[in-house]
Amino acid sequence: MSIRFALCLSLFIAVHSISAASADSIYGCGGFVEASSSLVKSRKQSDSKLDYSHVTVELRTVDGLVKDRTQCAPNGYYFIPVYDKGSFVIKINGPEGWAWDPEKVPVVVDDKGCNGNEDINFHFTG
């Protein structure tokens, strides 16, 4: 019985150590897409709520290579996991004719996370 307990305990510790090591090496960039204040003021109360689920946000290398992309939630929230440290660019893409401020944001992923774990937000301007 004690050998089984020791083996189970060893297995638990090994699995927990691997999970902790993996979790420490994954970072993420996230934030919100939202309407600019001038766009909000120009909308009528009867207008339907903006749905951002057809907007994508990309993680790119500084050379423009797409490393990962995600679709926004309807409320505009997005999150992209980042597996490597370094300098990247977060770029937003929406339907044709939509304008953004900013269109892309340079980010640095290091031990403090993505841009110091600050949200990276984009404003839909029209």
C-alpha positions as CSV (number, residue, x, y, z in Angstrom):
1,M,0.0,0.0,0.0
2,S,2.8,2.4,0.8
3,I,4.5,1.7,-2.5
4,R,1.3,2.6,-4.4
5,F,1.0,5.8,-2.4
6,A,4.6,6.7,-3.1
7,L,4.1,6.1,-6.8
8,C,0.9,8.1,-6.9
9,L,2.5,10.9,-5.0
10,S,5.5,10.9,-7.4
11,L,3.3,10.9,-10.4
12,F,1.2,13.8,-9.0
13,I,4.4,15.8,-8.3
14,A,5.8,15.1,-11.8
15,V,2.5,16.1,-13.5
16,H,2.2,19.2,-11.4
17,S,5.8,20.3,-12.1
18,I,5.3,19.8,-15.9
19,S,2.1,21.8,-15.8
20,A,3.6,24.6,-13.8
21,A,6.6,24.8,-16.1
22,S,4.4,24.9,-19.2
23,A,2.1,27.6,-17.7
24,D,5.1,29.8,-16.8
25,S,6.3,29.9,-20.5
26,I,3.0,30.9,-22.1
27,Y,2.1,34.6,-22.1
28,G,-0.7,36.4,-23.8
29,C,-1.7,39.7,-25.4
30,G,-5.3,40.8,-25.0
31,G,-7.6,43.7,-24.7
32,F,-10.8,45.1,-26.3
33,V,-12.1,46.5,-29.5
34,E,-14.6,49.2,-28.9
35,A,-16.3,52.1,-30.7
36,S,-14.6,55.5,-30.4
37,S,-16.4,58.1,-28.3
38,S,-17.3,60.1,-31.5
39,L,-18.8,57.0,-33.1
40,V,-20.8,56.2,-29.9
41,K,-22.2,59.8,-29.8
42,S,-23.3,59.6,-33.5
43,R,-25.2,56.3,-33.0
44,K,-28.9,56.4,-32.1
45,Q,-30.3,54.6,-29.0
46,S,-32.4,52.4,-31.3
47,D,-29.3,51.2,-33.2
48,S,-28.4,47.6,-32.5
49,K,-25.4,47.0,-30.3
50,L,-22.1,46.6,-32.3
51,D,-21.0,42.9,-32.7
52,Y,-17.3,42.6,-33.0
53,S,-17.2,38.8,-33.6
54,H,-16.3,39.3,-37.3
55,V,-13.2,41.2,-36.3
56,T,-9.8,39.4,-36.1
57,V,-6.7,40.3,-34.2
58,E,-3.3,39.0,-35.4
59,L,0.0,38.5,-33.6
60,R,2.8,39.2,-36.2
61,T,6.5,39.2,-36.2
62,V,8.2,42.6,-36.8
63,D,8.7,41.4,-40.4
64,G,5.0,40.9,-40.9
65,L,4.8,37.1,-40.5
66,V,1.5,36.1,-38.9
67,K,2.2,33.9,-35.9
68,D,-1.3,33.6,-34.6
69,R,-4.8,35.1,-34.9
70,T,-8.0,35.1,-33.0
71,Q,-11.5,36.2,-33.5
72,C,-13.0,38.8,-31.1
73,A,-15.9,37.9,-28.8
74,P,-19.1,39.8,-29.6
75,N,-18.3,42.3,-26.9
76,G,-14.9,43.0,-28.4
77,Y,-12.7,41.1,-26.1
78,Y,-9.7,39.2,-27.6
79,F,-6.8,37.2,-26.3
80,I,-3.8,35.7,-28.2
81,P,-1.5,33.2,-26.4
82,V,2.2,34.0,-27.1
83,Y,4.7,31.2,-26.7
84,D,8.0,33.1,-27.4
85,K,9.5,36.2,-25.9
86,G,10.4,39.1,-28.2
87,S,9.1,42.0,-30.2
88,F,5.9,41.6,-32.1
89,V,3.1,43.6,-33.7
90,I,-0.6,43.2,-32.8
91,K,-2.8,44.1,-35.9
92,I,-6.5,44.4,-36.2
93,N,-8.6,43.4,-39.2
94,G,-12.3,44.0,-39.8
95,P,-14.8,44.1,-42.5
96,E,-13.9,46.1,-45.6
97,G,-14.3,49.9,-45.0
98,W,-14.0,49.7,-41.2
99,A,-11.4,52.1,-39.8
100,W,-9.3,51.6,-36.6
101,D,-7.3,53.7,-34.3
102,P,-4.6,52.4,-34.0
103,E,-4.4,49.8,-36.8
104,K,-1.5,48.0,-35.2
105,V,0.5,48.2,-32.0
106,P,4.1,47.1,-31.3
107,V,4.4,44.9,-28.3
108,V,7.2,43.3,-26.3
109,V,6.7,40.0,-24.6
110,D,9.1,39.4,-21.7
111,D,9.0,38.0,-18.1
112,K,6.4,40.8,-17.3
113,G,4.0,39.5,-20.0
114,C,2.8,41.3,-23.1
115,N,3.6,45.1,-22.7
116,G,3.7,44.6,-18.9
117,N,0.3,42.9,-19.0
118,E,-1.5,46.0,-20.1
119,D,-4.6,45.7,-22.3
120,I,-4.0,46.5,-26.0
121,N,-7.2,48.2,-27.1
122,F,-8.4,49.3,-30.5
123,H,-11.1,51.9,-31.3
124,F,-13.5,51.4,-34.2
125,T,-13.8,54.9,-35.8
126,G,-16.2,54.3,-38.6
